[in-house]
Every structure is written in C-alpha cells, then in structure tokens.
C-alpha cells in the first residue's frame, strides 16, 4: 500500500471541499489501522465540532446522484460510431436496481460507468435518534446477503462508542455468522459465474450448495439471512453443545461437498478458459483506486481485516490469507475458493474452542453525552467500516464505507477494453452490491 | 475423480415435495413463518409496544408490516403461522385477533391457469428478497417443475415479481416494465418492503408501498419471505396453491 497521507481528495465525493473521513481513502485505511494498532481509539479524539448537525454534514458518506455523477473515473471516450448503451436499471442479468452506461462502438467496451442511486433508501439519515438495537434492524436490511458483516461492524462501532467491550459470547456468535455468510456469498458467486458460462449442471450443483448454507443459517440463527439474530431480542442463536456438534458435522459434510464440486469446476476447461484474463486489474490500479477484499487480494496484496484488526475471536485462530497474483476473474474466484476453505477451517476451530462462559446479548446503551466509535470487519467483498456517533444512548450520526463503495471504480477499470459478453463474468467476480452503495 | 454426472447421481433427488406436502422446517425456519399470539390478543398488553414497525395493534396483526424480527416473542407471540400467508388484497394481511381470517377459495386470474413466465424487478431492496426469488431456480425448489419459468424480458412475462420498497428513482422504470408486459398480466409484491414499506416505511423519498405505483395482484408477507412462500404466492395467483387457513 502507498504511504499514509491525510486530507486526500476522494473520488466521487459529493461536494467540492467536503470533509470526508480519512479512512475513506485507501491510504487513510492505513492511517486508521496505525491508530488502532497504537491503541488510539476514535473515542479519545472526537471531532472538534459539536453533535449532531456538524457531524452529519461533515462525516456523512457522499450521496450519489445517478443522473449527475458516476462512480468511475471520468474519461470521455469519443470517436467514429461511439455511442452510449445504457444497461439497467431493470434487467435480469443484474438482478438489482442499478444501471451501467457502456460507451462502445458495438462490441468492445471503451468505457463503463456504473450509475448508482436508483435504490437509495435514505437509510443512514433514518438511523438518527434510534437506539443501536433498533438501528440494527435497519442496518442489517441495508445489504441483506452481507447482513452479518454489516450488523457486526455497526454493533462493534456502537459498543466502541459506548466504551464497552464486546461481550465475549456475542463476538463468537458474530464471527460464526460472518463466516457462514461468507461461504454462502462465495459459493453464490461461483454459481453466478457458472450461470454466465452456461455451465448448467455446475450452476444447479453450486446453487444447491448455496441453498444448503442458507439452511445452515436458518437452523442455527433462526433466519436464513441472520436478520435479528445478532441483535438483542431477536431469534436466539442455537449454539449450545449439542447444536455445535450437529453444526460441525453438517459443515464437515458441506466442506467435502464443496471440495468435490470445485474439483469438477476446475476440470472444466470451458469454464476456466472463459474467466481467465477476463476483467483484469493490475496491482498498481487496485491500489490506486483503493480496491478491497478478494479484488485486492487477487492482485497479490495480502490485506485482510480479520488479520489486520485483531478482535475476538480471530486474534486466536489460525487463518491462512488467500492471495493470487493474476488480478483477473479467475484469480478473484480462486481467492474466493481459498476463502471458503479458510472459513470452513475457522468455523471448525471456533466450534471446537467455544468459550465456556455464556452471557446473554446486551443492548449497548452507553453513558450520557456524545461518544463515537469505529467498527471494522472483513465483509465477503472486503473491508467494511462503520463510524457511529452516539449521544445519550441514541445514534447521532453514522458514517459508512462499504466494500462496494471502494470497488466500483476498480470494476470500471477492469471492464475497459473488454467485450460486452465479458460483462457478467467480470461483474459477478467482483461481488459488488448496488444495495451497499445505495443506502 | 468426480464428474458432473457422478456427483448428480450420488446426490439423488433434492427437490422439495412442496406444494404436494406442507413446508418442512428446514424450508421455512422460525422467521419464515408469521407471528401468532399464544393467547388471545387482548390479553397481551405489551405486544404492540414490542413491535418496531407497528404491525401488532390492540385488535389485529398486520402481517404486511411484520419484519419477522421475533421481538414479540417476549410479549407472548410465537412464529408459528402458516407459510401460505399471502393475500390478494392488502386487507387480507390484517389478521383480526392475530389469526388468519376466513377466505373463500380463489380462482386463478383467468387466462393464467397453467404455466407462467415471471420477471423480477428490484425497486429498492436489500438483495435478500432478490436472492430468495432466484433461489426458486435451484434444485431444492425447482420452480420449472411447476411450470414457473424465469424470463429475461418483461415483454415475455406474465407475472412481475417486485421486491424492495419503491424509491422515487425506480417508479418510472418499474412502471415502464409493467407497461411492456403483454396482457393478461399480474404483479406480485414480494416481502414486507413493497407491501407496506417494511422497516423503511416513512423514510424520505420512498413510496409507502408498491400499490402506490402499480396495481398489485398479490402481497407476500415476510422479510424476506422464504422461497416456499414465494412459490405459494405464484401458485395461488394462478389458482394452484395449497389450501389456505380458513378455507372450506
């Protein structure tokens, strides 16, 4: 990564001159990490301005307007026969509300501009004034298939703002939820890539494995997407001794199932050929645009929040970091495959070494007055940061940087000079969600 | 050495027996079912206060507003209702006394009797409903065995499945998708968001529900509804659903 610097202008920022959190930028993330490593928490250095109005204007995440601004490098492409092909916001290929403007002369993508904002639900503003537990219900519905990561990061930030350590059992339950959801999302990416490559048998089998992960979540957390399960008052996670044994056996079977599935995928030349060299992103480009998660690790950088932000229980578990160097869709898939393996390994370790003390989940109700904290987790698509300000136990402001925010420009770079039929392979391999950016 | 065929053979048939048999527990976990009062509703004084979306009233429970957060369990509710909770009118989702009201058996929308092509439109969802709808294509649910096919264009669709709370930006796109569909056509609101706004009801710039944008033919409660509930809603729309609570 490049050297830390502060006050850097951020791509796609809403207003000229708007102050944004330093960790929005990739090298800001380094600065934040250095702060955390040195034991300096955000609570000790609150912003100079009083809550909540100033915080809301200065720390709010930039709003994107789909009609005016692109989340991509602006580089007007002109030439004979070049036109803009709009794709979305209603299409089955990308089953989310979002649009891509493709500059092309017919086949080759000269420039691709993702247009976000179609499904902006104004969630962050609606959190102000709620208790963390009530705000959590909205946070997990910000991006449903990353709910475990979002709510874990949000609660970690709220607990940090409240000056309270994360209850030990909660930390373990959140980690189990995150790893189960990571496996689901990575297998889902494999299924979507198989679908794009017309590998219909592989699609069915990968799709079935993804469904089994949802059923594991449903049986363990009472909800297929874990909504409410990590919050006080929700469905209680069934992780008693006999439940853990049963879960461990199920995961063992699914792990073997995944290995056998991947073995056949690996042997399919049409599949591997199709995604190799598709959507390539170089290491320098990934770092320049601030890529995170599997997108970054597929270019050779070993950056994983589960190691970089050592929290319970990850600080005590063995976690091999998945790194590839080619930077194409195949490399990103290989990183995901290794991460599925490491997640199964982490789950096995967690279920074996479960802490004895069982505490009930508590509502993170903080002391009186304004306080602020940061929560940071590795979501399935990469680094996810929540910055939560509390005032008298209620949310005063929320700042957020999701993995999708960071990776939009990287996707646009990866699609340059590809042909349009490469679109779905590249798109699925990045694991981007419109829901994460349109909040 | 595994092969595609060898793997498929070894796994056997995964597909659910639904709708011939009722939904199993692993198909509809706890939060896949509507909350029901364990005692008469007027004895549960604390229940309305426990609900973050105001779905529980003093005399009735509005399943269309329920986000299945399970907080009402502490106030005497249990998530044990029928998976087949979708309704043709919004008022059918308001259960007096917390129990599903009597319904008359429905005929399917006339010419959509056998096989339908469905098209998914997201108007502002969190992606969970999208993925639950797409899960209907996986071998566990296999909607094609029931004559339900996904299509890639609204021009080939009979049924529009709409997920998410309608944002101002998506009103025109979803209307244009609806206009592009050939008649006869039907719209299904999948999940709490298009039904009532769900947990985001009242946020700035959001429509209160899909019926403020399009004529809706069927509402499916749940956050998100499990795939069997979506399957049931499509089947009920064409008159092939499982018998419903209160039906003769």
Interface residues (C-beta under 8 A of the other chain):
Chain A: X66 X89 X90 X91 X92 X93 X95 X96 X97 X117 X118 X119 X120 X121 X122 X123 X125 X126 X134 X137 X138 X141 X142 X143 X144 X145 X147 X188 X201 X202 X204 X205 X207 X208 X210 X211 X214 X215 X218 X219 X222 X223 X224 X225 X227 X228 X231 X233 X234 X235 X260 X261 X263 X264 X433 X435 X438
Chain B: X1 X2 X3 X4 X7 X8 X11 X14 X26 X29 X30 X31 X32 X50 X52 X67 X68 X69 X70 X71 X74 X119 X120 X121 X122 X123 X124 X125 X126 X127 X128 X129 X130 X131 X132 X133 X134 X135 X137 X138 X139 X140 X150 X151 X152 X153 X154 X164 X165 X167 X169 X170 X173 X174 X176 X177 X198 X199 X200 X202 X203 X204 X205 X206 X223 X224 X226
